[in-house]
C-alpha cells in the first residue's frame, strides 16, 4: 500500500482498538469475535457493490458524506464496535478502494486473533492454520477445489467446513473460511500467512522447516533456541518432512531461506561446475 493507505489503516486500527477497549471485560472476547466476523461480512458487501465501495473510498467526496453513507448502509446491521470502525475507515483517504477492503479484512483477522488471545488459544490457532496449510498442500484435489475460481465461494466454504468441523477452534474455522472466499494466492500459502499473523500478534517469528528426516522434540527445541538467538525474538518452528532433500534442513523465516540440505548443496555444486 502507498503511504496514504498505510496511514488510513493505522487510524482505522486505532478506532477499532478504542471501540473494543471500551467494552466491559466480561464481554470483550465476544465483542472482538463478533467484530471480526462482521468486518468480513462488510467486505463481502463492498465486494458485491462496486458503486458503494467506490463512493466510500472516493477521496474527492467530503469525509462527512462518506461517513454518513457508511452509517446508512451498516447501522442496525452490525455492532457498535464494528460500525465505529467502518465509519472511521470511510473518512480516511485510501489510495484505492482495494486498499480499503483489504485493510478491513486485515482488521477483521486481527479482531478474531484478539479473541483467540483472550481465550489463551493463540498458540492453538497458529498451529491449526499451519497444519491446515500442510494438509491442503499435500492434497492436490482439495487444493484445486478450494482455488477453483469457477467454484462458488459458498461451495468452497462448505467443503472446508466439513473438513474442519469439530477439529479446530471457532477462530481458525472463521479465518480459514474467510480466506478461501478472497484468495489472492494458493490456499496453502493463504493459511500459512494467517498462521504467521497469529505468531506476529505474540511478537514471534515463524520458521517453516523442511527436513529430510523427522526431528525429535529435543532437536526441534534446539533449532528453535538457535533461531531465537539469531532473530532476536521467539521463533515458532513448524517441521515438514521432505525426503527429496536427501539430508539436512531447509529453513524459511519470512523471506529469508537457509538451505542446509544435501539437495541444496548438490544443486549449488552443479551450478558452480557449469
C-alpha positions in Angstrom: 0.0 0.0 0.0 1.0 3.6 -0.5 1.7 5.9 2.4 -1.8 7.3 2.4 -3.4 3.9 2.8 -0.9 2.8 5.4 -1.8 5.9 7.5 -5.5 5.2 6.9 -5.1 1.7 8.2 -3.3 2.9 11.3 -6.1 5.3 12.1 -8.8 2.8 11.5 -7.0 0.2 13.6 -6.8 2.8 16.5 -10.5 3.3 16.2 -11.2 -0.4 16.4 -8.9 -0.9 19.4 -10.5 2.1 21.2 -14.0 0.7 20.5 -13.1 -2.8 21.8 -11.3 -1.3 24.8 -14.5 0.4 25.9 -16.3 -2.9 26.1 -16.7 -4.4 29.6 -14.1 -7.0 30.5 -16.6 -9.8 30.6 -17.9 -9.1 27.0 -14.5 -8.2 25.4 -13.8 -11.6 23.9 -17.2 -12.0 22.4 -17.1 -8.4 21.0 -13.8 -9.0 19.3 -15.0 -12.2 17.7 -18.3 -10.5 16.6 -16.4 -7.5 15.2 -14.1 -9.7 13.2 -16.9 -11.7 11.7 -18.9 -8.5 10.9 -16.0 -6.8 9.2 -15.6 -9.8 7.0 -19.4 -9.5 6.1 -19.0 -5.8 5.4 -16.1 -6.6 3.0 -18.3 -9.0 1.1 -21.0 -6.3 0.8 -18.4 -4.0 -0.7 -17.1 -6.7 -3.0 -20.6 -7.1 -4.4 -21.4 -3.4 -4.8 -19.0 -1.6 -7.0 -20.8 1.8 -6.7 -20.8 1.6 -2.9 -17.1 0.7 -2.5 -16.1 3.4 -4.9 -18.2 6.0 -3.0 -16.8 5.1 0.4 -13.2 5.3 -0.9 -13.7 8.4 -3.1 -11.1 11.0 -1.8 -12.9 13.8 -3.7 -16.1 13.4 -1.7 -16.4 15.2 1.7 -15.4 13.0 4.6 -18.8 13.7 6.3 -20.6 12.4 3.2 -18.7 9.1 3.2 -19.2 8.7 7.0 -23.0 9.2 6.6 -23.0 6.7 3.8 -21.4 4.1 6.0 -23.9 4.9 8.7 -26.8 4.5 6.3 -25.6 1.2 4.9 -24.4 -0.6 8.1 -26.3 1.0 11.0 -28.5 -1.6 12.7 -26.8 -4.4 10.9 -23.6 -4.6 12.9 -22.4 -3.9 16.4 -21.5 -0.5 17.7 -17.8 -1.5 17.6 -17.9 -2.6 14.0 -19.9 0.5 13.0 -17.4 2.8 14.6 -14.6 1.0 12.7 -16.4 1.2 9.4 -17.2 4.9 9.8 -13.6 5.7 10.7 -12.5 3.8 7.7 -14.9 5.7 5.5 -13.5 9.1 6.4 -9.9 8.1 5.6 -8.1 8.9 2.3 -7.4 5.5 0.7 -5.2 5.2 -2.3 -7.6 2.7 -3.9 -10.9 1.0 -2.9 -9.0 -2.3 -2.8 -6.8 -0.9 0.0 -9.9 -0.1 2.0 -11.3 -3.6 1.6 -8.0 -5.4 2.2 -7.5 -3.3 5.3 -10.9 -4.2 6.7 -10.0 -7.8 6.1 -6.8 -7.4 7.9 -8.6 -5.7 10.9 -11.2 -8.5 10.9 -8.4 -11.1 11.2 -6.8 -9.1 13.9 -10.1 -8.9 15.9 -10.6 -12.7 15.7 -7.0 -13.3 16.8 -7.5 -10.9 19.6 -10.5 -13.0 20.7 -8.3 -16.2 20.5 -5.6 -14.4 22.5 -8.2 -13.5 25.2 -9.0 -17.2 25.5 -5.4 -18.3 25.5 -5.9 -20.1 22.2 -3.5 -18.2 20.0 -0.9 -20.9 20.0 -3.5 -23.4 19.0 -4.9 -21.3 16.2 -1.4 -20.7 14.8 -0.7 -24.4 14.8 -4.1 -25.3 13.4 -3.7 -22.9 10.5 -0.2 -24.2 9.7 -1.3 -27.8 9.7 -4.3 -26.9 7.5 -1.9 -25.4 5.0 0.2 -28.6 5.0 -2.9 -30.7 4.6 -4.1 -28.7 1.6 -0.6 -28.6 0.0 -0.4 -32.3 0.3 -3.8 -32.9 -1.3 -3.9 -31.7 -4.9 -7.6 -32.4 -5.4 -8.5 -30.4 -2.3 -6.2 -27.6 -3.2 -7.8 -27.4 -6.7 -11.3 -27.4 -5.3 -10.5 -24.5 -2.9 -8.7 -22.4 -5.6 -11.1 -23.1 -8.5 -12.3 -19.6 -9.5 -15.4 -21.1 -11.2 -16.5 -22.8 -8.0 -19.0 -20.8 -5.9 -17.5 -19.3 -2.7 -20.3 -20.9 -0.7 -19.4 -24.4 -2.0 -15.7 -23.8 -1.1 -16.6 -22.8 2.4 -19.0 -25.7 2.8 -16.2 -28.1 1.7 -13.8 -26.5 4.2 -16.4 -26.5 7.0 -16.9 -30.3 6.6 -13.1 -30.8 6.7 -12.7 -28.7 9.9 -15.9 -29.3 11.8 -15.2 -30.4 15.3 -11.4 -30.5 14.7 -10.3 -26.8 15.1 -11.2 -23.8 17.2 -14.0 -21.4 16.0 -11.5 -18.7 15.3 -9.4 -21.0 13.0 -12.6 -22.0 11.1 -13.7 -18.4 10.7 -10.3 -17.2 9.5 -9.9 -20.1 7.0 -13.5 -19.7 5.7 -12.9 -16.0 5.0 -9.6 -16.7 3.3 -10.9 -19.2 0.8 -13.6 -16.6 -0.2 -11.0 -14.0 -1.3 -7.9 -16.0 -2.3 -5.0 -13.9 -3.6 -2.6 -16.8 -3.5 -2.6 -20.6 -3.3 -4.8 -21.8 -0.4 -1.9 -23.3 1.4 0.0 -20.0 1.2 -3.0 -18.1 2.5 -3.3 -20.4 5.5 0.4 -20.1 6.2 0.1 -16.3 6.1 -2.7 -16.4 8.7 -0.5 -18.6 10.9 2.3 -16.1 10.7 -0.2 -13.3 11.5 -1.1 -15.2 14.7 2.6 -15.6 15.6 3.2 -11.9 14.9 0.5 -11.0 17.5 2.6 -12.7 20.1 5.7 -10.9 18.7 7.0 -14.2 17.4 8.5 -15.3 14.1 7.6 -18.5 12.3 10.2 -20.8 10.9 9.0 -23.2 8.2 11.4 -26.1 8.3 11.7 -28.9 5.7 13.7 -31.8 6.9 14.8 -35.0 5.2 14.0 -36.9 8.3 11.7 -36.3 11.3 13.1 -34.2 14.0 12.9 -35.3 17.6 11.4 -33.0 20.3 14.9 -32.2 21.5 16.2 -31.3 18.0 13.2 -29.1 17.4 13.7 -27.3 20.7 17.5 -26.7 19.9 16.6 -25.4 16.5 14.1 -23.0 18.0 16.6 -21.8 20.5 19.2 -21.2 17.8 16.8 -19.3 15.6 15.6 -17.3 18.6 19.1 -16.1 19.2 19.6 -15.4 15.5 16.5 -13.3 15.0 16.3 -11.7 18.5 12.7 -12.8 19.2 10.9 -16.1 20.0 10.6 -18.3 16.9 8.0 -21.0 16.5 9.3 -24.0 14.4 7.0 -25.9 12.1 8.6 -29.0 10.6 7.6 -30.8 7.4 9.3 -34.0 6.4 10.6 -33.9 2.8 12.6 -37.0 1.7 13.6 -35.3 -1.6 16.0 -33.2 0.4 18.2 -36.3 0.8 19.6 -34.9 4.1 19.8 -31.8 6.2 17.3 -28.9 6.5 15.8 -26.0 4.7 14.6 -23.2 7.0 12.4 -20.3 5.9 11.8 -17.4 8.2 9.8 -14.7 6.4 11.6 -14.0 3.0 14.9 -15.5 4.2 15.8 -19.0 3.3 18.6 -21.0 4.8 19.3 -24.1 2.7 21.4 -26.6 4.6 20.0 -29.7 2.7 22.1 -32.2 0.8 19.9 -31.5 -2.3 20.7 -27.8 -1.9 24.4 -28.4 -1.6 24.4 -30.6 -4.7 22.4 -28.0 -6.7 25.0 -25.4 -5.6 27.9 -27.6 -6.6 26.3 -28.3 -10.0 25.9 -24.6 -10.5 29.5 -23.9 -9.7 30.7 -26.6 -12.0 28.9 -25.1 -15.0 
